[in-house]
Amino acid sequence: MNHHGYRCFYLITLITQKIISSRHVRFDQNSFPSQQAAETPYPVVSPLILVPPSIPWSALIPVPETTPPPPPEATPPPPPLPKNPMPAKDPYWNGAMGEEYSSLIKARMWDLVPRPAATNIVRSLWNFRHKFDANGEISGYKARFCANGKSQELGVDCNKTFSPVAKPATVVMHVAVAKDWPLHQLDVKNAFLNGDLEETVYMHQPPGFVDQTKPDHVCILKRSLYGLKQAPRAWNNRFASFAKKISFAQSVSDPSLFIYCHGADLAYLLRYVDDIGLTASSTKLLQSIIASLHKEFEMNCNPCCTPVDTKAKLSLEGEPVSHLTLYRSLASALQYLTFTRADLAYAIQQVCLSMHDPAEPHFAALKRILCYIKGIISHGLHIHKSPVDQLTAYSDVDRAGCPSTRRSTSGFSVFLEDSLTSWSSKQQATVSRSTAEAGYKAVVNDVAETTWLRNLLGEMKLPVTKATIVFGDIL
């Protein structure tokens, strides 16, 4: 093929080790510069360059490329969570399901009866999750059999569902430290399975474990089951009945607190769902109460041994987050840290305001909280040993801090002597017309909290003798 042009080419001949140049000529690439050079079976170096004499000719011969080593085998992903209702044949989950089913049968959670006519039958389902160790590797598989509360009918198989929850104020811990009492934390295993039902509840047999001799029968529940709407209330009633049986009195100010008073012996028992905090005036009394709890419930017992951008304000604007479930799961889990970490109260309150429709700025704020926690993971609440007869409160307000609703955010902290006892950060329900109005609203919340604490300490036989001082940001 002939080419015309005014270009300059350089060709290296490996036989004569000479450089041949061509300028402003017409040439045939099939025979240029000579037939002998074209037929030489040496490889052609590309691209053609002018080589300085200092470079040896052997360096111009191309070296065959070596095949890169295969990448190391990645850790196989965990087996997916079952999505079908019948995963009993799955090798990863059948063991976990069988273990859960056997424990429920052993506890005699239900009886099989013929299906009654014209009666609501609650659906049943399985929940699955992976269990991870400290290194993030899968250590096991957990299957939980639950009732589907969405299929219950109010007034038929469920009535009252409210259950009291302990307030996050750490009065019990402060009293234990101030009095130098022993303090224990207990965890009730499968707490909701201990509740006694007041209603008659029929439920379908567990998927994958239908009795082949009675396939048309249904389960009549004898005890509460996870997923039932009244399960938290049933567990609370069962625990309260047992606490009163062993001479505890339920507090009026906080229904989750139970007080034991017999002569000089005092004990306080605080329940938060399935976690129990227990302190007593003597080790003998403490061990006696723990022994009684172990006889009634299966439990574990263990001795107690700037997160937010201060300039920017979170609004409801922004791109929706792509991982909505992950955002809600993380934000919900972080709320538990506010029970012992007052420095996180405001930041976590801000990201929880948008749980219904979070945007990317909210996700960025949530990640910032996680980074902050990682840096101060060894920090905690310092409780001083001191008398219990003085309450001091502080309140503050961020007027019109929310750029979307223009509502203010109130915050307060209450000290029992030198120890921080109670704190809160919460958005006000209405828009304030002035800084003074927003400040007075914050003080009202502070006074309400201190009044409740004084009543609670009075019930605990620890009356506060000094007046409560409240400092507010009003002007």
C-alpha positions as a Markdown table, in Angstrom:
| # | Residue | x | y | z |
|---|---|---|---|---|
| 1 | Met | 0.0 | 0.0 | 0.0 |
| 2 | Asn | 1.4 | 3.4 | -1.1 |
| 3 | His | 1.4 | 6.5 | 1.2 |
| 4 | His | 2.1 | 10.1 | 0.3 |
| 5 | Gly | 3.1 | 12.8 | 2.7 |
| 6 | Tyr | 5.7 | 14.9 | 4.3 |
| 7 | Arg | 6.4 | 13.0 | 7.5 |
| 8 | Cys | 9.6 | 11.7 | 8.9 |
| 9 | Phe | 10.0 | 8.1 | 9.9 |
| 10 | Tyr | 12.8 | 6.3 | 11.8 |
| 11 | Leu | 13.4 | 2.6 | 11.4 |
| 12 | Ile | 15.8 | 0.5 | 13.5 |
| 13 | Thr | 17.3 | -2.4 | 11.7 |
| 14 | Leu | 18.4 | -5.1 | 14.2 |
| 15 | Ile | 20.8 | -6.8 | 11.7 |
| 16 | Thr | 23.0 | -3.8 | 10.8 |
| 17 | Gln | 22.2 | -1.9 | 14.0 |
| 18 | Lys | 21.6 | 1.3 | 12.0 |
| 19 | Ile | 18.9 | 3.9 | 12.0 |
| 20 | Ile | 17.4 | 4.7 | 8.7 |
| 21 | Ser | 15.4 | 7.8 | 8.2 |
| 22 | Ser | 13.0 | 8.8 | 5.4 |
| 23 | Arg | 11.9 | 12.3 | 4.5 |
| 24 | His | 9.4 | 13.7 | 1.9 |
| 25 | Val | 9.4 | 10.5 | -0.1 |
| 26 | Arg | 6.9 | 8.1 | -1.6 |
| 27 | Phe | 7.5 | 4.6 | -0.3 |
| 28 | Asp | 6.1 | 1.1 | -0.1 |
| 29 | Gln | 5.9 | -0.2 | 3.4 |
| 30 | Asn | 5.9 | -3.8 | 2.3 |
| 31 | Ser | 9.5 | -3.6 | 1.0 |
| 32 | Phe | 11.0 | -0.5 | 2.6 |
| 33 | Pro | 13.9 | -0.2 | 3.4 |
| 34 | Ser | 14.9 | -3.6 | 1.9 |
| 35 | Gln | 13.4 | -7.0 | 1.3 |
| 36 | Gln | 16.0 | -8.6 | 3.5 |
| 37 | Ala | 15.0 | -6.5 | 6.5 |
| 38 | Ala | 11.3 | -7.1 | 5.9 |
| 39 | Glu | 11.8 | -10.8 | 5.9 |
| 40 | Thr | 13.9 | -10.8 | 9.1 |
| 41 | Pro | 12.0 | -12.8 | 11.7 |
| 42 | Tyr | 12.9 | -10.4 | 14.5 |
| 43 | Pro | 10.2 | -8.6 | 16.4 |
| 44 | Val | 9.4 | -5.1 | 15.4 |
| 45 | Val | 9.8 | -2.5 | 18.1 |
| 46 | Ser | 6.9 | -0.1 | 18.4 |
| 47 | Pro | 6.7 | 2.7 | 18.5 |
| 48 | Leu | 9.7 | 3.7 | 16.3 |
| 49 | Ile | 12.1 | 6.0 | 18.1 |
| 50 | Leu | 15.5 | 7.5 | 17.7 |
| 51 | Val | 17.7 | 5.6 | 20.3 |
| 52 | Pro | 20.7 | 7.3 | 21.9 |
| 53 | Pro | 24.0 | 5.3 | 21.6 |
| 54 | Ser | 24.1 | 4.9 | 25.4 |
| 55 | Ile | 21.2 | 2.5 | 25.3 |
| 56 | Pro | 22.2 | -1.1 | 24.4 |
| 57 | Trp | 20.4 | -2.7 | 21.5 |
| 58 | Ser | 19.4 | -5.7 | 23.7 |
| 59 | Ala | 17.3 | -3.4 | 25.8 |
| 60 | Leu | 15.1 | -2.7 | 22.8 |
| 61 | Ile | 13.9 | -6.2 | 22.4 |
| 62 | Pro | 10.5 | -6.5 | 24.0 |
| 63 | Val | 10.2 | -8.7 | 27.0 |
| 64 | Pro | 7.1 | -10.9 | 27.2 |
| 65 | Glu | 4.7 | -9.7 | 29.8 |
| 66 | Thr | 4.3 | -11.9 | 32.8 |
| 67 | Thr | 0.9 | -12.9 | 33.9 |
| 68 | Pro | 0.0 | -11.2 | 37.1 |
| 69 | Pro | -0.8 | -13.5 | 40.1 |
| 70 | Pro | -4.4 | -14.1 | 40.7 |
| 71 | Pro | -5.9 | -11.9 | 43.4 |
| 72 | Pro | -6.3 | -13.5 | 46.8 |
| 73 | Glu | -9.6 | -15.2 | 47.3 |
| 74 | Ala | -12.1 | -12.9 | 49.0 |
| 75 | Thr | -14.0 | -14.0 | 52.1 |
| 76 | Pro | -17.2 | -15.6 | 50.9 |
| 77 | Pro | -20.2 | -13.5 | 51.8 |
| 78 | Pro | -22.5 | -14.7 | 54.5 |
| 79 | Pro | -25.4 | -16.8 | 53.5 |
| 80 | Pro | -28.4 | -14.6 | 52.8 |
| 81 | Leu | -31.2 | -14.3 | 55.3 |
| 82 | Pro | -34.1 | -16.6 | 54.2 |
| 83 | Lys | -36.9 | -14.8 | 52.4 |
| 84 | Asn | -39.3 | -17.7 | 52.0 |
| 85 | Pro | -41.5 | -19.0 | 54.8 |
| 86 | Met | -40.2 | -22.5 | 54.7 |
| 87 | Pro | -36.3 | -22.5 | 55.1 |
| 88 | Ala | -36.3 | -25.5 | 57.4 |
| 89 | Lys | -34.3 | -27.4 | 54.7 |
| 90 | Asp | -31.6 | -24.7 | 54.5 |
| 91 | Pro | -28.4 | -26.1 | 55.9 |
| 92 | Tyr | -27.4 | -22.8 | 57.5 |
| 93 | Trp | -30.7 | -22.2 | 59.3 |
| 94 | Asn | -32.4 | -25.5 | 60.0 |
| 95 | Gly | -30.3 | -26.0 | 63.2 |
| 96 | Ala | -31.2 | -22.6 | 64.5 |
| 97 | Met | -34.8 | -23.1 | 63.8 |
| 98 | Gly | -34.8 | -26.6 | 65.4 |
| 99 | Glu | -33.2 | -25.2 | 68.5 |
| 100 | Glu | -35.7 | -22.4 | 68.8 |
| 101 | Tyr | -38.7 | -24.7 | 68.2 |
| 102 | Ser | -37.4 | -27.3 | 70.8 |
| 103 | Ser | -37.0 | -24.6 | 73.5 |
| 104 | Leu | -40.6 | -23.4 | 72.9 |
| 105 | Ile | -42.0 | -26.9 | 73.1 |
| 106 | Lys | -40.0 | -27.5 | 76.3 |
| 107 | Ala | -41.4 | -24.4 | 77.8 |
| 108 | Arg | -45.0 | -25.5 | 76.8 |
| 109 | Met | -45.8 | -22.3 | 75.1 |
| 110 | Trp | -48.9 | -23.6 | 73.4 |
| 111 | Asp | -51.3 | -26.5 | 73.0 |
| 112 | Leu | -52.6 | -27.8 | 69.7 |
| 113 | Val | -56.4 | -27.7 | 69.5 |
| 114 | Pro | -58.9 | -28.1 | 66.6 |
| 115 | Arg | -59.4 | -24.8 | 64.8 |
| 116 | Pro | -62.4 | -23.0 | 66.2 |
| 117 | Ala | -65.0 | -21.6 | 63.8 |
| 118 | Ala | -65.4 | -17.9 | 63.2 |
| 119 | Thr | -62.3 | -17.1 | 65.3 |
| 120 | Asn | -59.3 | -14.9 | 64.4 |
| 121 | Ile | -56.2 | -17.0 | 63.9 |
| 122 | Val | -52.9 | -15.0 | 64.3 |
| 123 | Arg | -50.3 | -15.6 | 61.7 |
| 124 | Ser | -46.8 | -16.8 | 62.7 |
| 125 | Leu | -43.5 | -16.2 | 61.1 |
| 126 | Trp | -39.7 | -16.7 | 61.5 |
| 127 | Asn | -37.2 | -13.9 | 62.0 |
| 128 | Phe | -33.5 | -14.5 | 61.1 |
| 129 | Arg | -30.3 | -12.7 | 61.8 |
| 130 | His | -26.5 | -13.4 | 61.7 |
| 131 | Lys | -24.5 | -13.4 | 64.9 |
| 132 | Phe | -21.0 | -11.8 | 64.6 |
| 133 | Asp | -18.0 | -12.0 | 66.8 |
| 134 | Ala | -15.7 | -9.1 | 67.8 |
| 135 | Asn | -13.8 | -9.4 | 64.5 |
| 136 | Gly | -16.9 | -9.1 | 62.4 |
| 137 | Glu | -17.0 | -12.7 | 61.4 |
| 138 | Ile | -20.1 | -14.9 | 61.5 |
| 139 | Ser | -20.2 | -16.8 | 64.8 |
| 140 | Gly | -23.7 | -18.3 | 64.5 |
| 141 | Tyr | -27.2 | -18.1 | 63.2 |
| 142 | Lys | -30.2 | -17.0 | 65.2 |
| 143 | Ala | -33.8 | -17.9 | 64.4 |
| 144 | Arg | -36.7 | -16.4 | 66.4 |
| 145 | Phe | -40.2 | -17.7 | 66.1 |
| 146 | Cys | -42.7 | -14.8 | 66.5 |
| 147 | Ala | -46.4 | -14.1 | 66.2 |
| 148 | Asn | -47.5 | -11.5 | 63.6 |
| 149 | Gly | -49.1 | -8.8 | 65.7 |
| 150 | Lys | -50.5 | -7.1 | 62.5 |
| 151 | Ser | -53.0 | -9.9 | 62.2 |
| 152 | Gln | -54.4 | -9.4 | 65.7 |
| 153 | Glu | -57.8 | -7.8 | 66.3 |
| 154 | Leu | -58.2 | -5.2 | 69.0 |
| 155 | Gly | -60.9 | -6.3 | 71.5 |
| 156 | Val | -60.7 | -9.9 | 70.3 |
| 157 | Asp | -57.2 | -11.3 | 71.0 |
| 158 | Cys | -55.6 | -8.1 | 72.5 |
| 159 | Asn | -56.8 | -5.3 | 74.7 |
| 160 | Lys | -54.5 | -3.0 | 76.6 |
| 161 | Thr | -50.9 | -2.9 | 75.3 |
| 162 | Phe | -49.2 | -0.1 | 77.2 |
| 163 | Ser | -46.2 | -1.0 | 79.3 |
| 164 | Pro | -44.2 | 1.5 | 81.4 |
| 165 | Val | -40.5 | 2.0 | 80.6 |
| 166 | Ala | -37.9 | 3.3 | 83.1 |
| 167 | Lys | -36.8 | 6.9 | 82.7 |
| 168 | Pro | -33.1 | 7.3 | 81.9 |
| 169 | Ala | -32.3 | 9.3 | 85.1 |
| 170 | Thr | -29.5 | 7.4 | 86.9 |
| 171 | Val | -30.8 | 7.9 | 90.5 |
| 172 | Val | -30.3 | 4.3 | 91.5 |
| 173 | Met | -26.6 | 4.3 | 90.5 |
| 174 | His | -26.1 | 7.6 | 92.4 |
| 175 | Val | -27.6 | 6.2 | 95.5 |
| 176 | Ala | -25.5 | 3.1 | 95.3 |
| 177 | Val | -22.3 | 5.1 | 94.9 |
| 178 | Ala | -23.3 | 7.6 | 97.6 |
| 179 | Lys | -24.1 | 4.9 | 100.1 |
| 180 | Asp | -21.2 | 2.6 | 99.0 |
| 181 | Trp | -23.7 | -0.2 | 98.3 |
| 182 | Pro | -23.0 | -3.2 | 95.9 |
| 183 | Leu | -24.6 | -2.8 | 92.5 |
| 184 | His | -25.4 | -5.5 | 90.0 |
| 185 | Gln | -26.9 | -5.7 | 86.5 |
| 186 | Leu | -29.0 | -8.6 | 85.5 |
| 187 | Asp | -30.4 | -9.7 | 82.1 |
| 188 | Val | -33.5 | -11.8 | 81.8 |
| 189 | Lys | -33.3 | -14.3 | 78.9 |
| 190 | Asn | -36.3 | -14.4 | 76.6 |
| 191 | Ala | -38.1 | -12.0 | 78.9 |
| 192 | Phe | -41.3 | -11.7 | 76.8 |
| 193 | Leu | -41.8 | -15.5 | 76.9 |
| 194 | Asn | -42.4 | -15.2 | 80.7 |
| 195 | Gly | -45.6 | -13.1 | 80.3 |
| 196 | Asp | -49.0 | -14.5 | 81.2 |
| 197 | Leu | -51.8 | -13.7 | 78.7 |
| 198 | Glu | -55.1 | -12.4 | 79.8 |
| 199 | Glu | -56.7 | -12.9 | 76.4 |
| 200 | Thr | -57.3 | -16.1 | 74.5 |
| 201 | Val | -55.0 | -16.1 | 71.4 |
| 202 | Tyr | -55.1 | -18.7 | 68.6 |
| 203 | Met | -52.1 | -18.9 | 66.2 |
| 204 | His | -51.1 | -20.9 | 63.2 |
| 205 | Gln | -48.5 | -23.6 | 63.7 |
| 206 | Pro | -44.9 | -22.7 | 63.0 |
| 207 | Pro | -44.0 | -22.8 | 59.3 |
| 208 | Gly | -41.9 | -25.8 | 58.6 |
| 209 | Phe | -42.8 | -27.5 | 61.9 |
| 210 | Val | -46.5 | -28.4 | 61.3 |
| 211 | Asp | -47.5 | -31.5 | 63.2 |
| 212 | Gln | -48.2 | -34.1 | 60.5 |
| 213 | Thr | -50.7 | -35.9 | 62.7 |
| 214 | Lys | -52.7 | -32.8 | 63.3 |
| 215 | Pro | -52.1 | -30.5 | 60.2 |
| 216 | Asp | -55.4 | -28.7 | 60.6 |
| 217 | His | -55.0 | -27.9 | 64.3 |
| 218 | Val | -53.9 | -24.4 | 65.6 |
| 219 | Cys | -51.9 | -23.3 | 68.6 |
| 220 | Ile | -53.7 | -21.8 | 71.7 |
| 221 | Leu | -51.0 | -19.8 | 73.4 |
| 222 | Lys | -50.5 | -20.4 | 77.1 |
| 223 | Arg | -47.8 | -17.6 | 77.5 |
| 224 | Ser | -46.8 | -14.5 | 75.7 |
| 225 | Leu | -44.8 | -14.7 | 72.5 |
| 226 | Tyr | -42.6 | -12.2 | 70.7 |
| 227 | Gly | -44.5 | -10.2 | 68.2 |
| 228 | Leu | -47.8 | -10.0 | 70.1 |
| 229 | Lys | -49.0 | -6.5 | 70.7 |
| 230 | Gln | -49.6 | -7.2 | 74.4 |
| 231 | Ala | -46.2 | -9.0 | 75.0 |
| 232 | Pro | -44.4 | -6.1 | 76.7 |
| 233 | Arg | -47.4 | -5.4 | 79.0 |
| 234 | Ala | -47.7 | -9.1 | 79.9 |
| 235 | Trp | -44.0 | -9.3 | 80.8 |
| 236 | Asn | -44.3 | -6.1 | 82.9 |
| 237 | Asn | -47.3 | -7.5 | 84.8 |
| 238 | Arg | -45.6 | -10.8 | 85.4 |
| 239 | Phe | -42.4 | -9.1 | 86.8 |
| 240 | Ala | -44.4 | -6.7 | 88.9 |
| 241 | Ser | -46.4 | -9.5 | 90.5 |
| 242 | Phe | -43.2 | -11.4 | 91.3 |
| 243 | Ala | -41.5 | -8.3 | 92.8 |
| 244 | Lys | -44.5 | -7.6 | 95.0 |
| 245 | Lys | -44.4 | -11.3 | 96.1 |
| 246 | Ile | -40.9 | -10.9 | 97.5 |
| 247 | Ser | -41.9 | -7.8 | 99.4 |
| 248 | Phe | -41.0 | -5.1 | 96.9 |
| 249 | Ala | -43.3 | -2.1 | 96.5 |
| 250 | Gln | -43.9 | -0.5 | 93.1 |
| 251 | Ser | -42.9 | 3.2 | 92.9 |
| 252 | Val | -45.7 | 5.7 | 92.1 |
| 253 | Ser | -43.3 | 8.2 | 90.5 |
| 254 | Asp | -41.6 | 5.6 | 88.3 |
| 255 | Pro | -43.6 | 2.3 | 87.8 |
| 256 | Ser | -40.4 | 0.6 | 86.6 |
| 257 | Leu | -38.7 | 1.1 | 90.1 |
| 258 | Phe | -39.4 | -1.3 | 92.9 |
| 259 | Ile | -38.4 | -0.5 | 96.5 |
| 260 | Tyr | -37.7 | -3.0 | 99.3 |
| 261 | Cys | -37.8 | -1.5 | 102.9 |
| 262 | His | -37.7 | -3.8 | 105.9 |
| 263 | Gly | -36.3 | -2.2 | 109.0 |
| 264 | Ala | -32.8 | -1.0 | 108.3 |
| 265 | Asp | -32.6 | -3.1 | 105.0 |
| 266 | Leu | -33.1 | -1.2 | 101.8 |
| 267 | Ala | -33.0 | -2.3 | 98.2 |
| 268 | Tyr | -33.9 | -0.8 | 94.8 |
| 269 | Leu | -34.7 | -2.8 | 91.7 |
| 270 | Leu | -35.0 | -0.9 | 88.4 |
| 271 | Arg | -36.3 | -2.7 | 85.3 |
| 272 | Tyr | -35.8 | -1.6 | 81.7 |
| 273 | Val | -37.5 | -4.1 | 79.4 |
| 274 | Asp | -35.3 | -7.2 | 80.1 |
| 275 | Asp | -32.4 | -5.4 | 81.9 |
| 276 | Ile | -32.5 | -5.1 | 85.6 |
| 277 | Gly | -30.4 | -2.8 | 87.9 |
| 278 | Leu | -30.2 | -3.9 | 91.5 |
| 279 | Thr | -28.6 | -2.4 | 94.6 |
| 280 | Ala | -29.1 | -3.1 | 98.3 |
| 281 | Ser | -27.8 | -1.9 | 101.6 |
| 282 | Ser | -26.0 | -5.2 | 102.3 |
| 283 | Thr | -24.3 | -7.9 | 100.3 |
| 284 | Lys | -26.4 | -10.5 | 102.1 |
| 285 | Leu | -29.6 | -8.9 | 101.1 |
| 286 | Leu | -28.4 | -8.4 | 97.5 |
| 287 | Gln | -27.5 | -12.1 | 97.1 |
| 288 | Ser | -30.8 | -13.1 | 98.6 |
| 289 | Ile | -32.7 | -11.1 | 96.0 |
| 290 | Ile | -30.6 | -12.4 | 93.1 |
| 291 | Ala | -31.2 | -16.0 | 94.3 |
| 292 | Ser | -35.0 | -15.3 | 94.2 |
| 293 | Leu | -34.8 | -13.8 | 90.7 |
| 294 | His | -32.8 | -16.8 | 89.5 |
| 295 | Lys | -35.4 | -19.2 | 90.8 |
| 296 | Glu | -38.2 | -17.4 | 88.9 |
| 297 | Phe | -36.5 | -16.4 | 85.7 |
| 298 | Glu | -33.6 | -17.6 | 83.6 |
| 299 | Met | -31.1 | -14.8 | 83.6 |
| 300 | Asn | -27.5 | -13.6 | 83.4 |
| 301 | Cys | -25.9 | -11.7 | 86.3 |
| 302 | Asn | -22.8 | -9.4 | 85.9 |
| 303 | Pro | -21.3 | -7.0 | 88.4 |
| 304 | Cys | -21.3 | -3.4 | 87.2 |
| 305 | Cys | -17.9 | -2.5 | 86.5 |
| 306 | Thr | -17.9 | 17.4 | 69.7 |
| 307 | Pro | -20.2 | 14.7 | 68.2 |
| 308 | Val | -22.1 | 17.3 | 66.2 |
| 309 | Asp | -21.2 | 20.2 | 63.9 |
| 310 | Thr | -21.7 | 23.4 | 66.0 |
| 311 | Lys | -22.0 | 25.7 | 63.0 |
| 312 | Ala | -24.3 | 23.9 | 60.5 |
| 313 | Lys | -28.0 | 23.1 | 61.2 |
| 314 | Leu | -29.8 | 20.1 | 59.9 |
| 315 | Ser | -32.8 | 20.7 | 57.7 |
| 316 | Leu | -35.3 | 18.4 | 56.0 |
| 317 | Glu | -33.8 | 19.3 | 52.6 |
| 318 | Gly | -31.4 | 17.1 | 50.6 |
| 319 | Glu | -31.3 | 13.9 | 48.6 |
| 320 | Pro | -33.1 | 10.9 | 50.3 |
| 321 | Val | -30.7 | 8.4 | 51.8 |
| 322 | Ser | -30.2 | 5.2 | 49.8 |
| 323 | His | -30.0 | 2.9 | 52.9 |
| 324 | Leu | -33.1 | 3.9 | 54.8 |
| 325 | Thr | -33.2 | 0.7 | 56.9 |
| 326 | Leu | -29.6 | 1.1 | 57.9 |
| 327 | Tyr | -30.1 | 4.7 | 58.9 |
| 328 | Arg | -33.1 | 3.9 | 61.1 |
| 329 | Ser | -31.3 | 0.9 | 62.7 |
| 330 | Leu | -28.2 | 3.0 | 63.6 |
| 331 | Ala | -30.2 | 5.9 | 64.9 |
| 332 | Ser | -32.4 | 3.7 | 67.1 |
| 333 | Ala | -29.4 | 1.9 | 68.5 |
| 334 | Leu | -27.6 | 5.2 | 69.3 |
| 335 | Gln | -30.6 | 6.3 | 71.5 |
| 336 | Tyr | -29.5 | 3.8 | 74.1 |
| 337 | Leu | -26.2 | 5.5 | 74.5 |
| 338 | Thr | -28.0 | 8.7 | 75.7 |
| 339 | Phe | -28.8 | 6.8 | 79.0 |
| 340 | Thr | -25.1 | 7.1 | 80.1 |
| 341 | Arg | -23.7 | 9.7 | 77.6 |
| 342 | Ala | -25.0 | 13.2 | 78.2 |
| 343 | Asp | -22.7 | 14.6 | 75.5 |
| 344 | Leu | -24.5 | 12.7 | 72.8 |
| 345 | Ala | -28.1 | 13.7 | 73.7 |
| 346 | Tyr | -28.3 | 16.7 | 71.4 |
| 347 | Ala | -26.6 | 15.2 | 68.4 |
| 348 | Ile | -28.6 | 12.0 | 68.5 |
| 349 | Gln | -31.8 | 14.0 | 69.0 |
| 350 | Gln | -31.1 | 15.8 | 65.8 |
| 351 | Val | -30.6 | 12.7 | 63.7 |
| 352 | Cys | -33.7 | 11.1 | 65.2 |
| 353 | Leu | -36.0 | 14.0 | 64.2 |
| 354 | Ser | -35.8 | 12.9 | 60.6 |
| 355 | Met | -36.4 | 9.1 | 61.1 |
| 356 | His | -39.5 | 9.3 | 58.9 |
| 357 | Asp | -37.7 | 10.8 | 55.8 |
| 358 | Pro | -33.9 | 11.2 | 56.3 |
| 359 | Ala | -31.7 | 12.9 | 53.8 |
| 360 | Glu | -28.0 | 12.6 | 53.0 |
| 361 | Pro | -27.0 | 15.4 | 55.4 |
| 362 | His | -28.6 | 13.5 | 58.2 |
| 363 | Phe | -26.7 | 10.4 | 57.3 |
| 364 | Ala | -23.5 | 12.4 | 57.3 |
| 365 | Ala | -24.3 | 13.7 | 60.7 |
| 366 | Leu | -25.0 | 10.2 | 61.9 |
| 367 | Lys | -21.6 | 9.0 | 60.6 |
| 368 | Arg | -20.0 | 11.9 | 62.4 |
| 369 | Ile | -21.5 | 10.7 | 65.7 |
| 370 | Leu | -20.1 | 7.2 | 65.1 |
| 371 | Cys | -16.6 | 8.7 | 64.4 |
| 372 | Tyr | -16.9 | 10.7 | 67.6 |
| 373 | Ile | -17.8 | 7.7 | 69.6 |
| 374 | Lys | -14.9 | 5.7 | 68.2 |
| 375 | Gly | -12.5 | 8.4 | 69.4 |
| 376 | Ile | -13.8 | 8.5 | 73.0 |
| 377 | Ile | -15.1 | 5.0 | 73.5 |
| 378 | Ser | -13.4 | 4.7 | 76.9 |
| 379 | His | -15.2 | 7.7 | 78.3 |
| 380 | Gly | -18.2 | 7.4 | 80.7 |
| 381 | Leu | -20.3 | 9.0 | 83.3 |
| 382 | His | -18.4 | 9.9 | 86.5 |
| 383 | Ile | -20.5 | 9.4 | 89.6 |
| 384 | His | -19.1 | 10.9 | 92.8 |
| 385 | Lys | -19.6 | 9.6 | 96.3 |
| 386 | Ser | -21.5 | 12.4 | 98.2 |
| 387 | Pro | -24.5 | 13.1 | 100.3 |
| 388 | Val | -28.0 | 12.9 | 98.7 |
| 389 | Asp | -29.7 | 16.1 | 99.8 |
| 390 | Gln | -29.2 | 18.7 | 97.1 |
| 391 | Leu | -30.5 | 19.1 | 93.6 |
| 392 | Thr | -29.1 | 21.7 | 91.2 |
| 393 | Ala | -30.5 | 22.2 | 87.7 |
| 394 | Tyr | -29.4 | 24.0 | 84.5 |
| 395 | Ser | -31.4 | 24.7 | 81.4 |
| 396 | Asp | -30.5 | 26.1 | 78.0 |
| 397 | Val | -32.3 | 26.8 | 74.7 |
| 398 | Asp | -31.4 | 27.1 | 71.0 |
| 399 | Arg | -34.0 | 29.5 | 69.8 |
| 400 | Ala | -35.4 | 28.8 | 66.3 |
| 401 | Gly | -32.6 | 26.3 | 65.8 |
| 402 | Cys | -34.4 | 24.2 | 63.3 |
| 403 | Pro | -34.2 | 25.8 | 59.8 |
| 404 | Ser | -37.2 | 23.9 | 58.6 |
| 405 | Thr | -39.8 | 24.4 | 61.4 |
| 406 | Arg | -38.2 | 27.4 | 63.3 |
| 407 | Arg | -38.8 | 25.5 | 66.5 |
| 408 | Ser | -36.4 | 25.8 | 69.4 |
| 409 | Thr | -34.5 | 23.0 | 71.1 |
| 410 | Ser | -34.6 | 22.8 | 74.9 |
| 411 | Gly | -31.9 | 21.2 | 77.0 |
| 412 | Phe | -31.5 | 20.6 | 80.7 |
| 413 | Ser | -29.2 | 18.8 | 83.2 |
| 414 | Val | -29.8 | 18.0 | 86.8 |
| 415 | Phe | -27.1 | 17.3 | 89.4 |
| 416 | Leu | -27.6 | 15.3 | 92.6 |
| 417 | Glu | -24.9 | 17.0 | 94.6 |
| 418 | Asp | -21.8 | 16.8 | 92.3 |
| 419 | Ser | -23.0 | 13.9 | 90.1 |
| 420 | Leu | -25.0 | 14.4 | 86.8 |
| 421 | Thr | -28.3 | 12.5 | 87.3 |
| 422 | Ser | -30.7 | 13.5 | 84.6 |
| 423 | Trp | -30.4 | 15.3 | 81.2 |
| 424 | Ser | -32.5 | 15.9 | 78.1 |
| 425 | Ser | -32.4 | 17.5 | 74.7 |
| 426 | Lys | -35.8 | 17.9 | 73.0 |
| 427 | Gln | -37.4 | 20.0 | 70.3 |
| 428 | Gln | -40.2 | 22.3 | 71.7 |
| 429 | Ala | -43.7 | 21.4 | 70.5 |
| 430 | Thr | -44.5 | 25.0 | 69.3 |
| 431 | Val | -42.7 | 27.9 | 67.7 |
| 432 | Ser | -41.6 | 30.5 | 70.3 |
| 433 | Arg | -42.1 | 34.2 | 69.5 |
| 434 | Ser | -39.1 | 35.4 | 71.5 |
| 435 | Thr | -36.0 | 34.3 | 73.2 |
| 436 | Ala | -37.6 | 34.8 | 76.6 |
| 437 | Glu | -40.6 | 32.6 | 75.7 |
| 438 | Ala | -38.3 | 29.8 | 74.5 |
| 439 | Gly | -36.2 | 30.1 | 77.6 |
| 440 | Tyr | -39.2 | 29.9 | 80.0 |
| 441 | Lys | -40.3 | 26.7 | 78.2 |
| 442 | Ala | -36.9 | 25.2 | 78.8 |
| 443 | Val | -37.1 | 26.2 | 82.5 |
| 444 | Val | -40.5 | 24.6 | 82.9 |
| 445 | Asn | -39.1 | 21.2 | 81.7 |
| 446 | Asp | -36.2 | 21.6 | 84.1 |
| 447 | Val | -38.5 | 22.3 | 87.1 |
| 448 | Ala | -40.8 | 19.4 | 86.2 |
| 449 | Glu | -37.8 | 17.0 | 86.2 |
| 450 | Thr | -36.5 | 18.2 | 89.5 |
| 451 | Thr | -40.0 | 17.9 | 91.1 |
| 452 | Trp | -40.2 | 14.4 | 89.9 |
| 453 | Leu | -36.8 | 13.6 | 91.2 |
| 454 | Arg | -37.7 | 15.0 | 94.7 |
| 455 | Asn | -40.8 | 12.8 | 94.8 |
| 456 | Leu | -38.9 | 9.8 | 93.7 |
| 457 | Leu | -36.1 | 10.2 | 96.3 |
| 458 | Gly | -38.8 | 10.7 | 98.9 |
| 459 | Glu | -40.3 | 7.3 | 98.0 |
| 460 | Met | -36.9 | 5.8 | 98.2 |
| 461 | Lys | -36.7 | 7.0 | 101.8 |
| 462 | Leu | -34.1 | 9.6 | 100.8 |
| 463 | Pro | -35.9 | 13.0 | 101.1 |
| 464 | Val | -34.1 | 16.0 | 99.7 |
| 465 | Thr | -33.8 | 18.5 | 102.6 |
| 466 | Lys | -32.4 | 21.5 | 100.7 |
| 467 | Ala | -34.1 | 23.8 | 98.2 |
| 468 | Thr | -33.6 | 23.1 | 94.5 |
| 469 | Ile | -31.7 | 25.8 | 92.6 |
| 470 | Val | -32.5 | 26.1 | 88.9 |
| 471 | Phe | -30.3 | 28.2 | 86.5 |
| 472 | Gly | -32.0 | 29.2 | 83.2 |
| 473 | Asp | -31.2 | 31.0 | 80.0 |
| 474 | Ile | -34.1 | 33.4 | 79.9 |
| 475 | Leu | -32.7 | 36.9 | 79.1 |
